[in-house]
Amino acid sequence: MNRPPSIKDVAKTAQVSVGTASNVLNHPHLVSTSTRKRVEEAISQLGFVPSDAGRRLRAGNSRLVGLIVLDIANPFFTQSARGIENRLALDNCYPMICSSDGDANKERKLIQQLASQQVRGVIMTPSDKAMENIRLLQRRKIPVVFMDYPSASAEISTVSVDDETGAATAITYLLSLGHRQVGFINGPKNIRQARARHRGVIEARNKVATKVDIFEIVADHFDATSGAHAARELIRNHPDITAVFCASDQLAIGAMRTIRQLRLAIPNDISVVGFDDIAVASELITPLTTIRQPMNELGNTAANLLLSDTDKPRHISFVPKLIVRESTAAI
Ligand code: RIB
């Protein structure tokens, strides 16, 4: 279907009369709950926009840009979102932010809602099934940019930071300080970034001739609470570690809390490295050594690509940078 769906299409899909479908929109109290749910599912599935809103939005003059991040509570995404917001404002556009948690079904439902709003475009940190989920947007000619995701397909512009290089840089730095028993607190492997950072850690370890033990533990979520729990298990199972690399600053903040609760000193007993360089990383009691992702540039670049309206996809990758602070020291 190239033309935007009509109320007739909705009625046909829901197997009700046009009058009933119209009542669901204008007089829902006149329609039974089961019938109303069927019509609402048809509206969501088709991406139907009621005619008055459709006229206003169908010309593609919406000022809203959908932003689907993995977790709005993670400062990496809110700091990146600020870069997006600042760039959109120059074109009198505004972000509408939501979290998918990396769940493909949740991401699909969010996309259906954004499509029905006929947003100007969508910037998203994609789930593993995003290429399938964005077909609805592509049918509606709504542009998409993948942020925090390397070049996945020639048809979608992407902006990312090289996760493997970032993780390898963290491990190489700890090895240069003499650490040979290193913990690695990673995020859940259904998240692409966790898989990429795992590859970077292995790559760095395999580059050195000396014997190095790296003990990976996978946290339940990319957050501080999960980092604290993972650190407790890691140190209980491997009490001889002298350093830990965490796949995000939030994981590192949780790990630092556990290390102190165990009456261990940072960095003299255990050095800690994070990933992101969120604003709070430099403000901690022991400022965190971390791998900086240029969040503002990531967001600004993603918004620029979206608003450029070019048909030719572009893939822009930033090199992450080691930021050394007080949470690391030589053996
Ligand atoms: O969402 C998990 C992680 O991936 C974030 O902490 C940030 O590092 C992103 O790249």
Residues whose N, C-alpha, C, O or C-beta is under 5 A from the ligand:
A	BS01	RIB	L70 F76 D148 Q193 F222 A247 S248 F275 D276
